[in-house]
Amino acid sequence: MSSYQALYRAWRPETFQDVCGQEAVTKTLRRQIVSGHVAHAYLFCGSRGTGKTTTAKVLSRAINCQNTVDGEPCGVCEACVELKNENNMDVLEIDAASNNGVDEVRALRDRIAYPPTIGKYKVYIIDEVHMLSTSAFNALLKTLEEPPAHAVFILATTEPQKLPATVLSRCQRYDFRRIPQDVIVDRMKVVLHGIERNAEEEALSEIARSAEGGMRDALSLLDMCLSYCQDAVTAPLVREVLGTSGREFMFEFLGAILENDSPLAVKLIDRAMRDGRDPQVFAREAAQHLRTLLMARLIPGDLSALAEITPEDAERFKAQSERFEQTRLMRAMDLFIRAEGDMKWVSNPRSVLEMCAVRACFPAEGDSMEALTERIETLERKLKNGVVVKEAVPSENAPQAPKASDPSPKPAEAPKPKGPKTADETMFDKAIEILSQNPSIRGALRTAKFAGREQNIVYVLFDKTARIHMQALERKPQLLESAFSEAYGEKVSVNLKVDDGKAPVSKGISGEALARTFEIFGRDMVEVTD
């Protein structure tokens, strides 16, 4: 009995037409084969499982095929049959990760001189070429630039930024993009039909989403799910195998987070953990869900294409995103992204996930711009939707409404109008206005009150809760005296004091003596009392 072959190997494409999601690359290569303009060096770049090595093998068969059809290998000629069975020495596949030394490259350079045995070209496929050492790259450069007429190099890498510029300039570069989810789903349906198995549409969508644009990953995950059961592959089965939570669960969980329901969020995490979910995968899914909600607020018209979801799911994301502010979504997304990275370094990842969820349930703290923006957006949403005001319970000391038996309730006295400001108060306001032009002390001046003036000393009071503001201004005596002297039109001193209910102006000491005392002992060491 022959050994089992994995799906991604058994269903590896044999023609350019079967390569999924890379139409721009395959069309260009087919045109080169038809026109006979085959380059001597190619560079295939892209993430894992997007078809780089597969396309390299198809290209090696196509350029050696004796009867190509529109740039495609015929599959029946001698060269195609031998190359398909991988027992022909005209195509050499080299793993640069394990053959990255200069000696291996020199041996390869010596073999290049030998002509092909059957086909027209001798093809060298170097996988993960970025793993070659610097000396190995230098040994390969000249051969890569001017190889024999019968030699073709195909370099494949997931990290082209690590390749020297001298190598990049000698190759035709082709970038392989991530494969869309619908393309992966269609390919899995072809594979399932070929092996006579069935799977639910939602199950295939879950697999395609977890594959993150890699066809090989998708087929490997499908292989796992098929091995797990004997009948059709279902969505709950896929979630159990992959350790994911499902879209419906994420709608419920993120709804609890954004509604500040931390008890429900923690309970949902506990349920997911009991079902065998991985905390790191959970955090990644939450961040992806929040990203889709953010896209739903920014560009709702293109959400289906951007998030690769169905129109029905797109409407659900739009409806949920309208209930929350953009700043709130961004902060929650940032928390879960950070939590996913932090889980790598702790012994109990679940605790990191729970702490992240609880923190995301509460509004941003502090006086940062992010926190203030989030509060403003929350207030605007409440005002837009209508704020529900609860009926206040009257206290014992609150004024009671007049009873019906009272013949004529007395009208409340109108507040007495405040008299016009004095000249000193007007000049005090002018001094505060001058100081407010400095943004570093503008906030500290909000509770400053005029408390009187005695000769050349101006007294300023602060509330008990604003002691820290007063202390901040005491560190800038020259700035205060300069502003007040400008406002009053003469040189004055400024005396800052916390409002304790007592008169701040001393009557038992003259202004000149007080100023002299401040000069000798320092303003911080003197307290003026009645």
Disulfide bonds with the S-S distance in Angstrom:
none
